Amino acid sequence: MKKYISIDIGGTAIKYGVVTENAVIVKRSEMPTEAWKGGPVILKKVTEIVRQACQTDEICGICISTAGMVDTQKGEIFYSAPLIPQYAGTKFKETLERQFGIPCEVENDVNCAGLAEYTSGAAQGSRLMLMLTIGTGIGGCIVINGEVFHGSANSACEVGYMHLRGSDFQTLGSASALTKKVAGWKQEPEENWSGYRIFEQAEQGDTLCCKAIDEMVDVLGEGIANICYVIDPEAVVLGGGIMSQEAYLRDKIQASVNQYLIDSIASRIRITFAKHKNNAGMLGAFYHFINRHGQ
């Protein structure tokens, strides 16, 4: 059975594992990204992960999911937020293929999450889906007939920057915006609050936490509706750590989206929550590789 090394590079952790040709993760581990050390250090870490994998398994391909904007043809980063200095220009594909003689493919992490949910997750069976990851910012991905829509220059669906209410979507609707708002209202340090604590307090009846969540949900509903007016997806999949609060959020978000969409569109769109959780990046990177090379 063929095996692949799949690596998911996030701002906090690098998750990696061996994936079989049947999309089963048979080995899994992670290490700190140490993003502040920059792109060259991350490339060195990834190289060592691949080296170790090749010592224990016969690896047929290197599959990478990563933060930042990715040139999928060249397999390199062409834009990255300041969180990872010197990341733009990191040539994963060229470096790893030259060193190991194994094909390598690289894709943006949100696109990988979307591809995973489309192929074997919450949007399986749909033709056109929208994936949103709600975290520090808001990331987006559109998958059409099994292919990620990249736009003309690999920067499609950067919905976090979408103008909304005199600001932008992620400044108003992200998980980090939620914690910042609650901390401000409570006049406490922001580090005292997390998404988990806010939902915990809301379920206990904390009026400020409830109000902050409702305001976030209202923003998400408007943003999702605006995107749906343009692309008319069959499914909208919501991911990111805060979306683990599905029981609390599902009906609220559905109602908010319905408020901003006309009935004829709202009735056809399925709002759902990500299935693959922490494995989405690795699985999506594997699916991206297979789409390019076959098995």
Disulfide bonds with the S-S distance in Angstrom:
none
